[in-house]
């Protein structure tokens, strides 16, 4: 009889299972991924970052025949240029389907059919508008789909010529158009303007917004915080940033803000200095008022001129006192409703107090109001360029500020 052998160490070990992740050919379990890098919520992303994200998401959505060609363009340098051009177009009052059609026909001649080029142009405009107003990942995905449809029709070469080759020559004109658009919208960004339009239509109210410094527009677009009601300091005519002078410096620090000293370091009322996590991406100047948490300078807020019921335009009632105390912020339920609706759709609250026509310190002749932008319930916009235009508009409505004569 053969002798019975004692098994070696391998035979003594328990049988090991060969694990395969379901749906894969992996012969070992895939480790649980760790947290991804921090990414700002979409509604807090700078507009250039949103466009870079959409351009990147467009690549896998393109037809296979042109996917590689477009992917080769997605380098950090070209991505920044493309995103910058698209962001400028988004803020330009003159950008639209006709603009795109003319540009395509100029670049490509008559190789596209009329309906085809107009449909493609609509996709590009839709992609740009959706990116500019995006508040969710779904918005960015849809914008990428529209952009992919546009590129699939016109081709990568035409898109590159439209955006990249025209960048150097067209950027100054585009930036000038964007600046003109910002002025046309009273310093408001294009996407925020659409929010006010929407709320005016939803509520059936006339919403008038005082013009803010157009130099603040680019900082608003990048998410810089608005000045609150207790900060009466003006924005700089040079930078668009709230900049304190003289006694205003102590006022800002007393309210809890940091102010940039002559040495370029922001300090608060206790003398504590603020250290930036990254170098400031705006022109840092003495006197600038810096938000203690966001570590960015204050810029102009959206100052309501009035919220008006077109069925009773002369009615101007405010709550001026509560529990026997005079309130600092005179307002009304209608004004608060509009402010809440608008703020809920912005990157952060930017309507910070009641309307100017309900302010106890407002001048009866509106000489302190400046120009304004009026959003009407039918979706149209009316520009009031001067205080005189504002006064005439109120006369048309038969309305006066709370300080007027009734």
SULTAFEN-V373955 format. One record per residue. RES is the residue in one small letter. PHI is phi in radians with two decimals (none if undefined). PSI is psi as a letter, one per 40 degrees, with the letter a starting at -180 (NA if undefined). Layout:
RES:PHI:PSI
RES:PHI:PSI
This chain:
x:none:i
x:-1.26:i
x:-1.33:i
x:-1.51:h
x:-1.59:i
x:-1.37:h
x:-1.11:i
x:-1.32:a
x:-1.11:d
x:-1.17:d
x:-1.18:d
x:-1.41:e
x:-1.34:i
x:-1.12:i
x:-1.17:h
x:-1.61:h
x:-1.38:i
x:-1.62:h
x:-1.54:h
x:-2.23:h
x:-1.07:h
x:-1.01:h
x:1.45:e
x:-2.33:i
x:-1.87:e
x:-1.13:h
x:-1.69:e
x:-2.61:i
x:-1.16:h
x:-1.36:h
x:-1.12:i
x:-1.16:h
x:-1.14:i
x:-1.42:a
x:-1.14:i
x:-1.33:i
x:-1.11:i
x:-1.14:h
x:-2.18:h
x:-1.12:i
x:-0.97:i
x:-0.97:d
x:-1.27:e
x:-1.91:e
x:-1.32:i
x:-1.09:i
x:-1.10:d
x:-1.11:d
x:-1.15:d
x:-1.10:d
x:-1.19:d
x:-1.08:d
x:-1.13:d
x:-1.15:d
x:-1.05:d
x:-1.16:d
x:-1.23:e
x:-1.24:d
x:-0.91:d
x:-1.24:e
x:-1.57:e
x:-1.40:i
x:-1.01:i
x:-0.99:d
x:-1.14:d
x:-2.08:e
x:-1.07:d
x:-1.13:d
x:-1.08:d
x:-1.27:d
x:-1.05:d
x:-1.15:d
x:-1.42:e
x:-1.46:g
x:-1.73:i
x:-0.94:d
x:-1.19:d
x:-1.21:d
x:-1.09:d
x:-1.13:d
x:-1.15:d
x:-1.05:d
x:-1.09:d
x:-1.12:d
x:-1.12:d
x:-1.10:d
x:-1.15:d
x:-1.13:d
x:-1.05:d
x:-1.06:d
x:-1.61:e
x:-1.58:h
x:-1.17:d
x:-1.64:e
x:-1.41:h
x:-3.02:a
x:-1.05:d
x:-1.06:d
x:-1.03:d
x:-1.18:d
x:-1.03:d
x:-1.03:d
x:-1.15:d
x:-1.12:d
x:-1.14:d
x:-1.18:d
x:-1.37:d
x:-1.82:e
x:1.24:a
x:-1.76:f
x:-1.34:e
x:-1.80:i
x:-1.25:i
x:-0.95:d
x:-1.12:d
x:-1.10:d
x:-1.24:d
x:-1.21:d
x:-1.13:d
x:-1.11:d
x:-1.07:d
x:-1.10:d
x:-1.13:d
x:-1.13:d
x:-1.09:d
x:-1.08:d
x:-1.10:d
x:-1.22:d
x:-1.14:d
x:-1.17:d
x:-1.11:d
x:-1.10:d
x:-1.85:e
x:-1.07:h
x:-2.22:e
x:-2.60:i
x:-1.07:d
x:-1.09:d
x:-1.10:d
x:-1.14:d
x:-1.10:d
x:-1.17:d
x:-1.07:d
x:-1.11:d
x:-1.12:d
x:-1.13:d
x:-1.13:d
x:-1.10:d
x:-1.12:d
x:-1.11:d
x:-1.16:d
x:-1.09:d
x:-1.45:d
x:-1.54:d
x:1.62:i
x:-1.18:d
x:-1.10:d
x:-1.17:d
x:-1.06:d
x:-1.11:d
x:-1.13:d
x:-1.14:d
x:-1.75:d
x:-1.40:d
x:-1.16:d
x:-1.51:e
x:-1.10:d
x:-1.09:d
x:-1.37:d
x:-1.53:d
x:-1.02:d
x:-1.02:d
x:-1.18:d
x:-1.14:d
x:-1.15:d
x:-1.13:d
x:-1.13:d
x:-1.13:d
x:-1.10:d
x:-1.12:d
x:-1.13:d
x:-1.07:d
x:-1.14:d
x:-1.08:d
x:-1.66:e
x:1.17:f
x:1.48:e
x:-1.50:i
x:-1.28:i
x:-1.07:d
x:-1.18:d
x:-1.24:d
x:-1.03:d
x:-1.15:d
x:-1.13:d
x:-1.09:d
x:-1.02:d
x:-1.09:d
x:-1.17:d
x:-1.08:d
x:-1.25:d
x:-1.15:d
x:-1.62:e
x:1.21:f
x:-1.85:i
x:-1.51:h
x:-2.02:h
x:-1.84:h
x:-2.14:h
x:-1.14:i
x:-1.16:h
x:-1.85:i
x:-1.06:h
x:-1.10:e
x:-1.27:e
x:-1.42:e
x:-1.01:d
x:-1.14:d
x:-1.34:d
x:-1.07:d
x:-1.05:d
x:-1.62:e
x:1.52:e
x:-1.17:i
x:-1.30:i
x:-1.44:i
x:-1.33:h
x:-1.40:i
x:-1.07:d
x:-1.28:e
x:-1.66:h
x:-1.68:e
x:-1.27:i
x:-1.46:i
x:-1.39:i
x:-1.22:h
x:-1.31:e
x:-1.72:d
x:-2.03:d
x:1.43:e
x:-1.79:i
x:-1.07:h
x:-2.29:h
x:-1.52:i
x:-2.38:i
x:0.95:b
x:-1.14:e
x:-1.12:d
x:-1.10:d
x:-1.14:d
x:-1.07:d
x:-1.15:d
x:-1.19:d
x:-1.10:d
x:-1.40:e
x:1.77:e
x:-1.72:i
x:-1.63:i
x:-2.26:h
x:-1.28:h
x:-1.48:i
x:-1.07:d
x:-1.49:e
x:1.44:e
x:-1.91:h
x:-1.31:h
x:-2.37:i
x:-1.74:a
x:-1.12:d
x:-1.53:e
x:1.49:e
x:-1.20:h
x:-1.53:i
x:-1.76:h
x:-1.82:h
x:-1.34:i
x:-1.19:d
x:-2.34:i
x:-0.99:h
x:-0.98:h
x:-1.79:f
x:-2.45:i
x:-1.24:h
x:-1.29:h
x:-2.42:i
x:-1.00:i
x:1.66:e
x:-1.14:h
x:-1.67:h
x:-1.93:h
x:-1.18:h
x:-1.16:d
x:-1.70:d
x:-1.34:e
x:1.00:f
x:-2.30:i
x:-1.29:i
x:-1.27:i
x:-2.26:a
x:-1.12:i
x:-1.65:i
x:-1.69:h
x:-1.66:h
x:-1.11:h
x:-1.48:d
x:-3.00:i
x:-2.09:h
x:-2.16:h
x:-1.46:h
x:-1.11:e
x:-1.41:e
x:-2.55:g
x:-1.12:d
x:-1.41:e
x:-1.37:h
x:-2.38:g
x:-2.04:h
x:-2.35:i
x:-1.58:h
x:-1.79:e
x:-2.53:i
x:-2.55:h
x:0.90:f
x:1.38:e
x:-2.00:h
x:-1.22:h
x:-1.44:i
x:-1.31:d
x:-1.87:h
x:-1.43:h
x:-2.62:a
x:-2.58:i
x:-1.00:d
x:-1.15:d
x:-1.15:d
x:-1.12:d
x:-1.10:d
x:-1.10:d
x:-1.05:d
x:-1.14:d
x:-1.12:d
x:-1.12:d
x:-1.06:d
x:-1.17:d
x:-1.82:e
x:-1.73:i
x:-1.16:d
x:-2.84:i
x:-0.99:h
x:-2.22:e
x:-1.64:h
x:-1.79:e
x:-2.87:a
x:-1.17:i
x:-1.34:i
x:-1.11:d
x:-1.30:e
x:-1.92:e
x:-1.50:h
x:-1.18:e
x:-1.70:e
x:-1.22:i
x:-1.33:h
x:-1.06:d
x:-1.64:e
x:1.12:e
x:-1.15:e
x:-1.75:e
x:-1.50:d
x:1.20:a
x:-1.33:i
x:-2.61:i
x:-2.03:h
x:-1.94:h
x:-1.81:h
x:-1.73:i
x:-1.06:d
x:-1.48:e
x:1.64:e
x:-1.46:i
x:-2.16:h
x:-2.14:h
x:-1.74:h
x:-1.97:h
x:-1.34:d
x:-2.31:i
x:-1.10:d
x:-1.11:d
x:-1.10:d
x:-1.09:d
x:-1.07:d
x:-1.15:d
x:-1.09:d
x:-1.15:d
x:-1.15:d
x:-1.01:d
x:-1.39:e
x:1.27:f
x:-2.14:i
x:-2.27:i
x:-1.18:i
x:-1.09:d
x:-1.57:e
x:-1.31:a
x:-1.77:h
x:-2.01:NA
